[in-house]
Amino acid sequence: MIERRPGLTFLSHFILIAGVAIVAFPVYLTLVASTQTAQEIASTVPMSLRPGTHFWETYKIALFGGETAAGSTVPAALPMMGVSLVMAVVIAVGKIVISLLSAFAIVYFRFPLRNLVFWMIFVTLMLPVEVRIGPTYEVVSNLGMLNTYAGLTIPLIASATATFLFRQFFLTVPDELVEAARVDGAGPMRFFWDVLLPMSRTSIAALFVIQFIYGWNQYLWPLLITTNEDMYPIVLGIKRLVSGEAYTEWNVLMATAFLAMLPPALVVILMQKWFVKGLVDTEK
């Protein structure tokens, strides 16, 4: 039986509320700044924490681009968010599909040097994109994939972490299920599709959320292989707003940053139940 102590209850609630406030305050500050003009933000020190009256015009410029009141030209965030969305979905789905198939092959197929192949995959955790970025860029350039969705996504869709997680889960699947499927005449892919995939739904959901955010927040790789503004993701668009003009439109910058937060937050909210279950499921 857990003893209830008012002091500990108050302390735990205080810590939780303080944590939420620390995380939420920058988001609130971003939202408030996006409703003011750039002149109001620059002239008031410290910046007012009250929402301004320029919400619609600021977000209209941030989404569709155009010329601001100060004469600065702002690129449209909507196409860049589309590029980021394609990147995030393709990277997340690609990582999950490749990891599922590779883990399935390693666990359920018998072939020479099977364990060596797995450890070779696992060792790639020590070689992230930042380490192998030079050779990867050369390969992508030689294949003519600069300024393409293929160049933005294909080098990032392999995941040793996801392969390891699915392998560990597949090892916990009872052998009786494999034998029952074999008796029923199910082939390997039928067993994979009808038995393993339904059992892996929570893990797939948790990994999708993590990998979607990973793909959405990519900055270094798109910075290297994109020279065409039509292929810029939203993170590059935010950086361009900071240094692309002599005069920074901070209100439009904050509106673009706030828009960039929405899709990952929406994915987490919509898949929260599956995400948490995939991380804490005790049946694995």
Residue, then its C-alpha position, 0 to 999 in steps of 0.5 A: m500500500i502506498e502511503r499518501r503524504p500531502g507534502l510529497t504530493f504538493l512537491s511532485h505537483f509543483i515539479l510537474i507544473a514547473g516543468v510544463a511552464i519551462v517547456a511551454f513558455p518559449v512556445y507561448l513567447t513564439l506565439v505572442a511574438s508572431t502576433q506583433t509587428a517587427q517594430e514592436i518586437a525590436s522597440t520594446v525591451p523586454m518584449s511585451l508578453r501580451p498578444g498583438t493584433h497582427f495575427w492574421e496578416t503575419y501568418k498570411i505572409a508566413l504561409f504564402g510569402g510576400e513583401t512585408a511592411a518594412g519592404s523585406t521579401v519573405p519566402a512562403a512557408l507552405p511549400m517548405m512544410g510540404v517538402s518537410l512533410v514528404m521527407a518525414v513520412v518517407i523517412a519514417v515509413g522507409k525506416i520501419v519497412i526496411s527494419l521490419l524486413s531485415a529483423f524478420a530475415i535475421v530472426y526467422f531465416r537460417f543463412p551463413l553468417r547471420n549473426l555477423v550480418f546483424w552485428m554489422i548492421f548494429v555497428t552502423l550506429m557508430l556511423p551517423v550521417e554526420v560521420r559519413i556525410g562526405p562519401t554519402y554526398e559524393v554518391v548522391s551527387n554522382l547518381g544525380m539525386l541533388n535537389t530531389y526527394a530521393g536524395l533527401t530521403i534515401p540516405l536516411i531511411a536505414s535504421a540500425t536502432a529500429t532493426f535491433l528493436f524489432r529483432q528483440f521483439f521477434l525473438t519473444v514471439p513463441d515458437e508455437l505460433v511459427e509452428a502453427a502457421r507452418v502447419d496451416g500452410a502459411g509461407p514466410m511472408r504470410f506469417f510475417w503479414d498476418v502474425l508478426l505485423p499485427m503483433s508489432r503495431t504498437s512498436i511500429a506506432a512508437l517508432f513512427v512518431i520518433q522517426f517522423i520527428y527525426g525526419w521533420n527536423q533534418y537540417l544538415w543533410p538538406l543544407l548540403i544537397t539542396t541548392n534549389e529553393d523549391m526543395y528547402p524544408i521548413v527548418l532551412g526556411i527558418k534559418r534563411l529568415v534569420s540571415g537571408e535579409a539585412y533586416t530580420e522580420w522577427n514576427v514572421l520568423m516566429a510565425t514560421a517557427f510556430l507553424a513548424m512545430l504544429p505537424p510534429a505536435l499533431v502527430v504526437i497528440l494523435m498517436q499518443k496512446w499508441f506511442v506510450k503503449g509501444l514504449v511501455d507494453t509489458e507483453k513484449 
